[in-house]
Amino acid sequence: MELCRSKTELRQLIAAWKREGLRIGFVPTMGALHEGHLSLMRAARQECDRIVVSIYVNPTQFDRKDDLDAYPHDPERDRDLLKTVSCDALFTINNEDMYPDDFSTWVIPEGSLVGGLCGKSRGSHFKGVTTIVTKLFNIVGAHKAFFGQKDYQQFAIIQRMVRDLDIPIEVASCPTVREADGLALSSRNQLLESTHRERSLAIAKSLAWATLSFRAGQKKASLILAEMVKRIEEAGAKVDYIEAVDCESLAPKETLDDQSVIAVAAFFGAVRLIDNHILKDDFPVQFP
Ligand code: PAF
């Protein structure tokens, strides 16, 4: 695996691969890698000749300094995991090189895609995400980039950004990977206290329950969402939001249908977890 610590180094490597006619897949990450990230790399491996992974904890997408400071990192473990999926190049960079002192150009998403869900509660989070993802797309110059469905709104915004700004890259969303007991994998899970880890299953359980209720004929979003809030709060969490939205426009839905996605964000202690499920799909884990 090549380690590229500067834009120039990475660009030279990519240019050489492109001269050989190789197809390049890209998985952007913030490190603290887990099986969810590795599944994206395996998907990239299926379709591409070379895989580039970036590890960069992007400060501009954190709206709280304590959240940025607490973000887990374990670079050695990350590098070992990358070798297990035969990653070809790892790109890391420091903040000064990514955001020079006089940095002054941002990509700012607007409209219904950012109006709800995490866009409501996380301030300038998506401005930070779209700006860094644009920069990474420009630096790497890959043919295709792979993202996880767990960050549903993030992918919808990036997909729209690629279309709106004519960025020459394909983007793909890959299924959420879960622990055997249903918890969606996230780098933040390792920050959960053990009692909260157990209780956080309420999120996946309530999404599974919502899917079954919808299939049994309940189409009224407000009734399903209210019951989900109740169940997640009973598990001791502070609900940030639970919303039913259209899977493409992310506009709120009052009447649920197959195109609806239910998305959740909730705090267990200080740890904010997100998860979602598209109602047309079976929930992948069954609960007793
Ligand atoms: O999903 C993430 O890990 C981050 O938001 C991303 C896409 C790497 C941008 O920093």
Boltz pocket constraint, residues with backbone or C-beta under 6 A from the ligand:
constraints:
  - pocket:
      binder: B
      contacts: [[A, 28], [A, 29], [A, 30], [A, 56], [A, 58], [A, 61], [A, 129], [A, 132], [A, 133], [A, 151], [A, 154]]
      max_distance: 6.0
